[in-house]
Amino acid sequence: MCFADTTEQLRKDTLKENPIPVIDFSKLGLNVSQNACDEDSLKTVGSQIRDAFSKSGFCYLTNYGIQQTEIDHFMEVSKQFFYQTTEEKNKCVRGTERNFGWVAVEREHLNPERPGDLKEAFNYCPSDDLNNWPTPEF
């Protein structure tokens, strides 16, 4: 999933050669009150997301209500965390009971018969929030 500033600019720049769908969240974004979200908009966007993930596996979201400054800040804080030593990241390692915390490279296996996944992650679920954050801004 990628974020972009304007739907029209993405259509012009990327959809000429790239079939990744652009989905407009203007009627459902974070800047729209829950009461203002009508059922038709929910069904339309839901259908667009299902189609995008079923066909290409990707989509661009526009007008989602998150300011670019917030995205930039999140990315910077994430980089600071993931560039730390393994010893530091281990202070926030995900346990076995909850899906919250840092996951090391090769710890997870999509296919148990193959080597571990070549990714690391920081998993978060609101119901599992243990206040075990690496830093206050994270």
N, C-alpha and C positions, 0 to 999 in steps of 0.2 A: 504494500500500500504506500503510495506517495502522496504528498501534499503539494498543492499548487495554488498560486494566487488567483488566477482567473480561469474559468472554464473555457472561454473563447480563445485565450492565448494557447492553452494546451491543445485544443483542437487544431489550431493552425500549425503549431510547432511539432506535435508528436503524432497525431493521428493520420498524417499524410502517409507515413511509412510504418507506423506502429499501431497495431490493432488493440492496444490497451484502452479499455473504455474509461471515459471521464464521467464521474457521477457527481451531480450537483446536490449538495446537502443544504442549500439555502433555506429550505422549508423545515429542516430537522436539526440544524446545527446547534451548537452549544449556546449560541446567542438567541435562540428561539425558545420561548417558554413551552413547557410541556403541554399546556392547554391549547397552544396554537398549532400543534402537530396534528393534522387531520389524518384519518385512516387511509385515504387515497394516496397521500404523499408517502406514508409508511409502506404501503403495498408497492408503490412504484419504485421507491429506492431499494426496498428489500429485493424486489425482482431483478433490478439492475445489478445489485451486488451478487446475487445468486448466479445470474448469467455470466458476470465477469469472472467470478471464481471458478465456474464450471467450464468456461471456454478458454480463457487465457491464464487464469490463476492470479491475475493482478487487476488493480484498478487505480485510477487517480481520483482523489476526493478533492472537491473544491467547495468553498463557502461553508466550511465546517465550524467556524466560530472560534478557532484558536489563532491567536496573533503570532506572526512570525517571530517576534521577540521571545515569546514563550517557548516556541520550538527550538530556537537557537540556544536558549538557556538550558533546556532539557538536554540537548545534544552535548553541550559543553560539560555539564555535570556528569553525564554518562561516560564521556571520554575520560574524565578525571578518574572515575571509579575503575573502569576497565583497564586503564593504563597502570594501575597499581600492581604491586607484586602479588603473587599468589598468596603469600602469607597474610597480607592485608585483606585481600578479598575473602580469605577463609574465615575471617571474623564474622562474615555475613552469609556463610554457607547455608544452602537450603537443607533443612532436615528431612527426615523420612515421613513425618506425620503431616506436614503442611507444605503447600506449594508456595513458599515465600522464601526468597533469598537467592544468593548467588549459586549458579550451576557451572561447574568447571567444564572445560573442553573434554569431550569423550565420556562424560558422566552419563549422558542420556543416549539411548539407542532407539531410533525409530523402528529398526529391524533388529531384534535381539540376536539374530544369527550373523550380523555384520559388525564391523568395528563401531565404536562409539561415534556419535555425531561430532563433526568438527566445528563446534560453536560453543560459545559460552553465553550465559544469560543471567538476568536478574528477574526472577519471577515475583509477581505481586498479585495478590487477590485481596480485595477489601476485607473479606471475612477472616482472612488469616493475618491481618496486620498486627505484627508483634512488636512494632516500634523498634525493630532491629535494623534501622537504616544506617548506611555507611556514614552519612553526614546529614545535618539538618536540611540542607537544600536538596538532597537527593530525594 
